[in-house]
């Protein structure tokens, strides 16, 4: 019988240092201490704690399957402990992503972002974990499309026998709480109709045509959970590489183009998603631009061999330069679109209150 391993990536904003720009080392040490203890007890196989901007990222392997109550409760309790430390240090926005008073069985819908997959390890199992800050859950739509459906990005779709049949995309309508599946390349155009609207329709997972999971992302929308603006989603994503899946280089290639994503300052602006090394994932210019980091691992019997900092590479220097150029152009627009998000995307900010306050001052235009 083949041994299955579960990879869980769970993140939360539990307090920023300074402002929303980075993660204080003490919070990372709190999380490491908790996970060290649990690993010693055998409840998890392996772990790594890191950060992207002001988000604490917990990467864990275990044998409990996805949506496991014990694993989710562990993450919740770690976030609570880190929030307590953040309040002690008077860090900004302590516990910002913890939208509930206590754990209720599953961390989904409680604020933190979750991406998980259960797999049978192959002879070699390269994994890329993507983590972003100052952006929304829809930021993975275009990269996942390029990795798994665009032959201009992924040559394997044409020349690799294992990829030539294409992939199946699971898409969530996060406003209607529904999902749909699209097969590519057969339904490519239908897929694009929806995932091009990345504020509502999000790629949750991608699988090979035989059903084997290839990628999984977090699709939690904080504003939809809280009913108000409480910070951006700052999503995470797991991607398996090589063999019947895209090569490592094909998974990273979409980030050479400065994709414009929603988020940035107060979650209310469009900006370029900048690929950067972990140590550079400390957005400060106008609380940005939005950042994405990429850690590479080889899984070996559930153990995380690594990480390699995949964007710590001069090959992405031009992408970073272009991001700064685009950031300059967008910033010069100030409060005007297309820098500021359109009105319908600002429904959870203070703008609706302003609209209500001025409602009786609007007059019909005389004919």
Protein Blocks (a to p, Z undefined) as FASTA:
>chain_A
ZZddddddddddebdcehjlbccfklmmmmmmmmmmmmmnopambdcdddehjaccdddd
dfebghifklmmmmmmmmmmmmmmmmmnopghihklmmbfbdehiaghnlpacddddddd
dfbdcddddddehiafklmmmmmmmmmmpmklmmmlmmmmklmnopadddddfklopadd
dddfklmmmmmmmmmmmmlmccfbdcdfkopafbdcdfbdfklmnopaebdfkiadddde
ehjbccfklmmmmmmpccddeeijhhiaccddddddfklmccfbgoiacdddddddddee
hiacddddfklcfklmmmmmmmmmmmmmmmmnmmacfkbccfklmmmmmklmmmmmmmmm
pccddZZ
